[in-house]
């Protein structure tokens, strides 16, 4: 079976990252939020836009 080296690398990195937090999802989530805040990038919330396309409003 053919294996994609890039996908394998992503799986390895993801495994190492989860392992570094002892597979604690709360700790992983907090770390990702911290990285997001420190990145200085604008974060877009699409939840408000999703409400505009609901079926009720299109009728």
Z-matrix of the N, CA and C atoms (Angstrom, degrees):
N
C 1 1.447
C 2 1.524 1 110.03
N 3 1.323 2 116.03 1 138.06
C 4 1.457 3 121.65 2 -178.58
C 5 1.520 4 110.38 3 -76.80
N 6 1.330 5 115.95 4 136.97
C 7 1.466 6 120.77 5 178.85
C 8 1.518 7 109.08 6 -122.40
N 9 1.310 8 115.11 7 135.58
C 10 1.458 9 121.80 8 178.91
C 11 1.524 10 108.74 9 -85.80
N 12 1.318 11 116.20 10 121.73
C 13 1.472 12 120.80 11 -178.13
C 14 1.524 13 111.87 12 -62.13
N 15 1.316 14 117.43 13 -35.60
C 16 1.466 15 120.90 14 -178.98
C 17 1.524 16 110.25 15 -67.97
N 18 1.314 17 116.55 16 -44.15
C 19 1.469 18 120.45 17 178.58
C 20 1.521 19 110.10 18 -63.51
N 21 1.305 20 117.09 19 -42.00
C 22 1.468 21 120.88 20 177.57
C 23 1.524 22 110.95 21 -60.56
N 24 1.318 23 117.21 22 -40.73
C 25 1.464 24 121.23 23 179.10
C 26 1.522 25 110.73 24 -65.50
N 27 1.322 26 116.70 25 -41.91
C 28 1.468 27 120.55 26 178.46
C 29 1.523 28 110.06 27 -62.62
N 30 1.320 29 117.73 28 -43.24
C 31 1.462 30 121.07 29 178.06
C 32 1.526 31 111.17 30 -61.60
N 33 1.325 32 116.62 31 -41.48
C 34 1.468 33 120.59 32 179.65
C 35 1.524 34 110.53 33 -63.90
N 36 1.334 35 116.46 34 -46.03
C 37 1.469 36 120.92 35 -179.04
C 38 1.520 37 110.47 36 -63.67
N 39 1.334 38 116.61 37 -43.33
C 40 1.464 39 121.08 38 179.00
C 41 1.520 40 110.59 39 -61.76
N 42 1.314 41 117.23 40 -41.74
C 43 1.463 42 122.10 41 178.94
C 44 1.528 43 110.54 42 -62.75
N 45 1.318 44 116.71 43 -45.94
C 46 1.469 45 120.84 44 179.89
C 47 1.532 46 111.11 45 -63.53
N 48 1.335 47 116.36 46 -39.48
C 49 1.466 48 120.89 47 179.89
C 50 1.531 49 109.98 48 -64.44
N 51 1.318 50 117.14 49 -48.04
C 52 1.468 51 120.99 50 179.27
C 53 1.526 52 110.73 51 -62.98
N 54 1.316 53 116.24 52 -40.24
C 55 1.459 54 121.39 53 179.13
C 56 1.528 55 111.10 54 -61.97
N 57 1.340 56 116.61 55 -36.94
C 58 1.471 57 120.34 56 -178.50
C 59 1.524 58 111.96 57 -65.28
N 60 1.329 59 117.61 58 -19.45
C 61 1.463 60 122.25 59 176.69
C 62 1.531 61 111.17 60 -108.19
N 63 1.326 62 116.23 61 15.71
C 64 1.460 63 122.32 62 -179.99
C 65 1.535 64 110.71 63 55.07
N 66 1.340 65 115.47 64 35.44
C 67 1.465 66 123.67 65 177.90
C 68 1.528 67 113.20 66 59.06
N 69 1.339 68 116.87 67 25.04
C 70 1.467 69 122.46 68 179.15
C 71 1.529 70 108.67 69 -85.57
N 72 1.340 71 116.88 70 106.22
C 73 1.457 72 120.74 71 -175.43
C 74 1.527 73 112.81 72 -62.92
N 75 1.325 74 117.52 73 -35.06
C 76 1.464 75 119.58 74 177.62
C 77 1.529 76 110.70 75 -63.12
N 78 1.320 77 116.94 76 -43.45
C 79 1.465 78 121.20 77 179.41
C 80 1.535 79 110.87 78 -66.15
N 81 1.314 80 116.71 79 -40.07
C 82 1.469 81 120.57 80 178.26
C 83 1.516 82 109.59 81 -63.37
N 84 1.336 83 117.21 82 -45.25
C 85 1.460 84 121.96 83 -180.00
C 86 1.525 85 111.10 84 -61.00
N 87 1.328 86 117.01 85 -44.85
C 88 1.473 87 120.94 86 178.49
C 89 1.522 88 110.89 87 -61.90
N 90 1.321 89 117.41 88 -40.29
C 91 1.461 90 121.21 89 178.66
C 92 1.532 91 111.14 90 -64.32
N 93 1.324 92 116.36 91 -42.03
C 94 1.468 93 119.77 92 178.95
C 95 1.524 94 111.11 93 -66.58
N 96 1.332 95 117.34 94 -38.17
C 97 1.463 96 120.10 95 176.44
C 98 1.527 97 110.72 96 -64.10
N 99 1.325 98 116.64 97 -40.42
C 100 1.459 99 121.41 98 178.84
C 101 1.532 100 110.11 99 -63.00
N 102 1.329 101 116.58 100 -45.69
C 103 1.461 102 120.54 101 178.89
C 104 1.521 103 111.28 102 -62.69
N 105 1.331 104 116.31 103 -38.79
C 106 1.457 105 120.96 104 178.74
C 107 1.528 106 110.26 105 -62.80
N 108 1.330 107 117.39 106 -45.21
C 109 1.460 108 121.98 107 -179.92
C 110 1.522 109 111.49 108 -64.73
N 111 1.329 110 116.47 109 -39.31
C 112 1.458 111 121.11 110 -178.25
C 113 1.526 112 113.04 111 -75.51
N 114 1.317 113 117.02 112 -17.12
C 115 1.465 114 119.64 113 -175.59
C 116 1.525 115 112.59 114 -69.47
N 117 1.337 116 116.18 115 -26.92
C 118 1.455 117 119.53 116 -179.02
C 119 1.527 118 112.84 117 78.16
N 120 1.309 119 117.25 118 4.00
C 121 1.461 120 121.09 119 179.51
C 122 1.524 121 109.99 120 -84.32
N 123 1.320 122 115.58 121 150.18
C 124 1.447 123 120.90 122 177.77
C 125 1.528 124 108.42 123 -75.60
N 126 1.334 125 115.69 124 130.23
C 127 1.448 126 121.25 125 179.55
C 128 1.525 127 107.76 126 -103.47
N 129 1.312 128 116.33 127 127.00
C 130 1.451 129 121.63 128 -177.99
C 131 1.519 130 109.40 129 -100.56
N 132 1.323 131 116.55 130 131.90
C 133 1.454 132 121.99 131 177.28
C 134 1.523 133 107.77 132 -100.80
N 135 1.314 134 116.70 133 110.76
C 136 1.454 135 121.13 134 -178.17
C 137 1.524 136 112.97 135 -88.16
N 138 1.314 137 118.43 136 -1.22
C 139 1.463 138 121.31 137 -178.66
C 140 1.524 139 110.75 138 -60.54
N 141 1.316 140 118.05 139 -41.21
C 142 1.466 141 121.12 140 -179.67
C 143 1.528 142 110.46 141 -65.46
N 144 1.315 143 117.96 142 -39.06
C 145 1.454 144 121.22 143 179.95
C 146 1.524 145 111.41 144 -68.70
N 147 1.311 146 117.49 145 -32.83
C 148 1.463 147 120.84 146 -179.80
C 149 1.523 148 110.86 147 -62.09
N 150 1.319 149 117.66 148 -32.92
C 151 1.454 150 121.37 149 179.96
C 152 1.529 151 111.49 150 -65.09
N 153 1.306 152 118.49 151 -25.61
C 154 1.455 153 122.10 152 -179.01
C 155 1.525 154 111.93 153 -72.82
N 156 1.287 155 117.56 154 -19.64
C 157 1.455 156 119.93 155 -175.79
C 158 1.528 157 112.75 156 -107.75
N 159 1.306 158 116.88 157 18.32
C 160 1.458 159 118.19 158 179.07
C 161 1.510 160 110.44 159 -70.73
N 162 1.276 161 115.50 160 156.76
C 163 1.459 162 122.00 161 -176.56
C 164 1.529 163 111.38 162 -62.72
N 165 1.317 164 116.91 163 -36.21
C 166 1.464 165 120.68 164 -177.90
C 167 1.519 166 111.70 165 -61.81
N 168 1.318 167 117.87 166 -37.61
C 169 1.449 168 121.14 167 -177.97
C 170 1.524 169 111.93 168 -78.26
N 171 1.307 170 117.70 169 -22.87
C 172 1.458 171 119.96 170 -177.80
C 173 1.518 172 111.94 171 -84.12
N 174 1.325 173 117.92 172 -7.80
C 175 1.477 174 120.97 173 -179.04
C 176 1.494 175 111.74 174 -89.56
